[in-house]
Structures are given as structure tokens and as C-alpha cells.
Amino acid sequence: MNSARSSLQAHQRRLAVIADNIANVNTIGYKASRALFAEALALRFGLGSAAGVEVGGTNPLQIGNGVRFAAVVRDLSQGTLTYTGRPLDVALQGEGFFVVRAQGQMYFTRAGSFALDAAGNLVESASGAFVQGYVVQTAGGRIVRDASGRAVLSRQLGTIQIPPGLQSPPHQTERVRLSGNLSTSLAEGESVAVSAVIYDVRGGTHVLRLEFRKTATPNEFELSVTLDGSAVTLPAGASPVQFAADGTLSSPLTIALAGSELNAALGGAELFDATKSVTVELSSASNPLAGLTHFAGQSTVQVVEQDGYTAGELLGISVDAAGRLIGSFSNGRSEVLAQLVVAKFPNPEGLLRQGEHLLALSPSSGAPIFGTAGESFPSVQVVGGALEESNVDLTEEFSDLIATQRAFEAAARTMSVSDQMLVELLALRR
């Protein structure tokens, strides 16, 4: 009867585990659990004996004392990824967990249904916990850049926040590249002009006009530059522009228009950074045919590139494979705004379930190891616009459900038979 009772208890708890799996079949990021049994302490009626010369040995005489509910283990295998098309839905492909914080406590989750709250904080939708990561540094609502123009990403773990009204700051034009042909049919005094819209340090636009006037000297043009209609003083060696006999540009290949000279052309207004120059690239030593040429045919000089832009407002956010949140701005720029952090554990099955998709540390889990997908953890990838479904296999769960039901019925039958035997035993006293 005691064995039957323990079996009823164990299979009742196993049924609870199976029911929980079935209930969470549509819970994103859910990992199925499995119940493990172990035999209870066996009653020992004899130790057995060793073999002798005249007689063989005997085995120990033991009768089991039932079963016990030993453990619940989680299946941490990858769940199916479902594409939602929602930009802030993210899924992990590989091991690891997203890091969130709520009520001053750090938690971990595989559920990547994130959203922005009214303050611009990135939160986990079900629990409202703040998503943790590396945040891009801002000053006055603008992104801080390094010397190469890239956003500066802090490597200190913190709450990811996209400030409302975040802007991509303007960038002064520092490079203008020309290409095309100055025709050999141009007579002395004829000219070809080309204009480029460039940006000052505040994002304001100006028209930079370059005019190439044919001189009496073969393969030579006089260059003049104006900014918004006012002449710009050229540096030494900028004019005349000379071509080699084969029609490629000989000199100068580039012209550096000082910021101070651009300001002077604007009447002294300090709109351009005086410490920087606008470099006009006329040709390249490595690829002279990509710049200005002096061939027969039509004149086709044009501006093919300039690197300045005005300020831009945030239009949307996407997430790349490394977990970087990339903002798209109205000025055509794409900026890294933050990066999701991934946590791994020596024993991830030791994490404590807290509900609302959240898992907490335990003595068994070990300390978290923080890193980023594809960088610190090369085997981990963040998939934007997707969610990880639960890894519950309903076929397996229903099979286990049937087996558990039958085992429970058998234990109940054993209990019933034991009761009948006790009734028979008590009847002997009459």
C-alpha cells in the first residue's frame, strides 16, 4: 500500500509537469520540463551470503518501498523561430538568455517580445522588466561620435533607452568627389561648371560651384570656386588644372578648401569648422579614369559623392544579428543606438522560474557570463523581427499523458487490492 501511495503521488506530480507543458505550448521562449522518478529506499531482509566450497552464495533479500519524485529537468533545446515582422521582436538562435531588470533584481529570459515605454525604455512586454544592454552615449539628445564618425557605444551594462526625439546630428561636408570629362573640343575661354550642395557644421546647405575655364595652354584649365555665389580663395597649386598627354589628370588630384576660407566667402559667418577642410577630389592616383579626364567627346563633369548631411529625426528601429539596435533617420543615416547583451551560465538548467517569462539566479546555476551575439559568443545569433516558440512537442506530451494515466490507474488498483487484502486479514479475527 505504501508503494502504491508513493506511485500515486509521483504520477500526480508528473501529470502536473505534463499539464504545465501543454498549457504553455504557445508561450514564447518556454522550455519544456520532464519529470524524473527514482526508487525509494528498499527494505532489506537479508544481506545474502558469499559462495562456499559446499554451497553457492545467495543474493541480498530486498523489497522496494515505492517510488519518489526525484527531479524536474528542463529541455533547453532550440525552439522554432516564427517571423512576426515586428521590429522589436527578437529571438536568440543558440544558447543564452536576454538580460532584464525589474524591482532592482536581474532576471533572464528567452522571450524577446520587446517594446518602448513612454520614457523610451526598452521593456519586456509581459513583465515590463527593463531590457539590459550596451547603450550609445548621447549629449543634449544627440549621438556622441568618435573621430571616425561612428557612434560611441558604452560597454557598461545598463537599461536600454531610446530618448524621445532623438536626432542624428548633422555632419559638415569634408569630401566632395568629381568625375567625368572635360572635352578636348573646348576653345580658349570656354568653361564647364559643376555645382554641389554641401553642408555646414549645423547642417545648413550651401552651393559650392567649381568652374573649369580653358586657357591658351594645351591640356590646361583655370579653376575658380564660389560658395553661394561668393568667390573662395584657393590654396596654392589648386589652379591651373593640368592634364597629361593621355588625357588623365596630372595635377592637382585634390584641392583642400579651408573652413576659414569658406567662412570668409560667407561674410565671416562661422558656419564651417575652421579646423577642417572640404577636400575636393578631382582624380585618384590609383584609378585616374574614375576622376576627371580630358578626352574627345562631350563634357560630362559631375559630382558623384559628398559626405555631409543635415540633422535627422528617428523614423524606425531594427535589430541586426549581433543584437545591435539600428535607428533609421530622416537624413538617410543609419545609426547604432544600443546593443543587446546575452548571458550564459555554467548550468542554465539551475535557473529558477519566476513566471512572466523570467528566470532568476540560483546556487546551482552559477554566475552569468555576459557578452554579445556573434562577438563574445560566435555561435549565438540574434534574429530581428522573429520570436522563439516553445519547444513543447505535443505528440510526446500526449504519449506521456497516456502512460502517466495508466500508471496512476495501476497504482490506484494496487491500493484497492491492498485494501481488500486488509479486509480479508481483519476478517480472520471473527
C-alpha positions, -999 to +999 in steps of 0.1 A: +000+000+000+029+024+008+044+017-027+011+023-043+006+056-024+041+068-034+033+059-070+000+079-069+018+109-055+047+107-080+024+103-110+002+131-099+032+154-099+043+141-133+008+149-145+012+184-132+045+188-152+029+175-184-001+197-179+022+227-175+040+218-207+007+215-226-006+248-211+025+267-223+026+252-258+021+287-272+042+306-247+071+323-264+105+312-252+091+284-230+112+254-224+095+220-218+101+202-185+103+165-178+097+146-145+122+121-133+115+093-108+138+073-085+131+042-065+125+048-028+146+032+000+143-005-002+136-027+028+163-052+035+155-086+049+189-102+043+224-093+032+229-125+012+260-147+016+292-155-002+298-187-021+315-215-002+330-248-010+299-268-003+272-243-012+267-214-035+262-178-025+228-161-021+218-126-032+205-099-008+169-101+001+152-067-006+118-054-013+113-019-028+094+007-009+078+026-038+089+054-059+098+091-053+095+122-074+132+129-079+137+159-102+123+181-129+147+188-157+142+214-185+147+208-222+168+238-233+169+228-270+162+255-296+125+264-302+111+271-337+116+307-348+085+324-361+088+356-381+065+383-370+077+413-390+076+435-358+109+453-355+113+449-317+105+412-317+138+394-313+148+358-309+180+340-299+194+314-322+217+293-299+224+292-262+220+321-239+194+345-224+184+381-228+191+402-196+164+422-180+160+440-147+129+446-125+125+458-090+163+461-086+167+424-094+184+410-125+165+383-145+170+364-177+146+354-204+143+337-239+112+357-246+122+386-269+089+405-273+102+439-265+086+474-267+094+510-259+075+526-230+066+563-227+100+572-214+118+554-243+129+525-221+131+491-239+110+467-218+099+430-219+062+431-229+048+406-205+066+416-173+075+452-180+111+445-170+138+468-184+159+452-211+197+455-204+225+461-228+252+485-240+239+520-248+252+546-272+264+577-255+243+609-261+248+645-252+219+670-254+197+644-272+224+638-298+246+609-305+282+612-295+307+601-322+343+592-323+369+607-346+359+584-375+322+595-372+309+563-356+286+563-326+303+557-293+289+525-276+293+523-238+304+489-226+287+493-192+256+472-187+225+493-183+189+498-193+185+504-230+167+537-236+160+554-269+153+590-258+121+605-273+130+630-300+165+615-306+183+631-335+211+621-357+234+652-356+244+670-388+278+664-404+299+690-421+309+681-456+345+671-457+348+653-490+334+661-525+343+638-554+341+647-591+341+626-621+335+630-659+352+645-689+363+680-700+361+679-737+391+685-759+369+705-783+366+733-758+381+765-772+401+791-752+378+810-728+351+784-729+342+769-695+324+740-678+309+744-644+295+719-618+277+726-586+275+706-554+252+710-524+274+709-493+265+711-456+280+733-428+286+722-392+250+729-383+235+711-412+228+741-433+231+738-471+253+758-494+260+756-531+297+750-540+303+758-576+335+749-595+342+763-629+369+750-653+379+776-680+401+766-709+434+785-712+456+791-742+479+764-729+471+729-742+456+705-717+452+732-691+421+748-673+419+776-649+398+767-618+376+791-599+354+782-569+324+801-554+303+794-524+267+807-525+279+830-553+309+844-534+345+837-545+365+813-524+403+818-521+420+787-534+451+772-518+484+773-536+487+748-565+449+745-569+449+763-603+456+757-631+443+722-636+466+703-659+461+670-678+487+646-692+491+638-728+470+606-724+440+627-711+443+617-674+446+644-647+482+654-639+477+679-611+462+687-587+445+655-577+428+670-547+421+706-535+416+714-498+392+743-493+399+755-457+369+761-435+382+795-426+381+805-463+346+791-467+335+813-437+352+843-453+333+837-485+301+838-464+310+872-450+327+860-419+299+838-406+314+809-386+293+782-402+321+758-412+346+743-387+378+764-392+399+735-382+386+713-410+387+715-448+364+705-476+385+682-498+376+682-535+388+651-552+394+656-589+411+623-595+428+593-579+463+581-584+452+545-581+423+549-606+428+580-628+399+571-652+374+574-623+382+611-619+383+640-643+396+632-679+404+653-709+392+632-739+374+639-771+336+639-769+312+658-747+319+674-714+303+653-686+317+667-653+295+658-623+296+655-586+294+618-577+297+620-539+297+643-509+298+631-473+278+658-455+242+656-442+218+676-422+202+666-388+177+637-389+148+625-369+144+589-358+120+571-382+123+534-371+145+508-353+157+474-365+179+447-348+208+430-366+224+396-360+248+410-333+219+424-313+226+460-323+196+483-324+199+504-355+180+536-359+169+548-393+168+587-396+152+611-419+186+623-432+192+589-447+216+578-419+216+545-400+230+548-365+237+522-339+216+531-308+224+502-284+233+466-283+215+437-266+236+417-241+234+379-239+241+359-207+253+323-205+256+301-174+276+271-164+243+253-156+214+270-172+190+243-160+196+256-125+179+289-131+147+295-111+115+300-129+098+333-117+068+335-140+062+361-167+090+345-189+116+354-162+144+332-147+164+341-117+199+331-104+202+301-080+232+285-063+230+257-089+230+279-120+264+296-114+273+332-121+263+347-155+288+353-183+279+384-202+287+390-239+273+399-273+260+376-301+285+369-328+313+387-310+318+373-275+296+343-284+302+334-321+277+306-320+249+328-309+228+349-333+200+375-327+172+373-352+152+405-355+115+405-364+111+370-350+101+352-318+111+318-305+082+294-300+081+269-271+099+237-277+070+216-264+063+185-285+026+178-282+029+143-296+054+134-269+033+151-242+001+133-251+021+100-251+034+107-217-001+117-206-015+084-215+014+065-199+010+086-167-027+080-166-022+042-169+005+042-143-018+062-119-047+037-126-024+008-119-012+023-086-048+030-077-057-006-085-028-018-063-041+004-035-076-011-040-062-047-039-041-039-008-073-026+009-091-058+000-063-079+015-065-059+047-102-065+048-096-103+044-070-101+071-093-084+095-120-110+088-097-137+101-103-124+136-140-130+136 
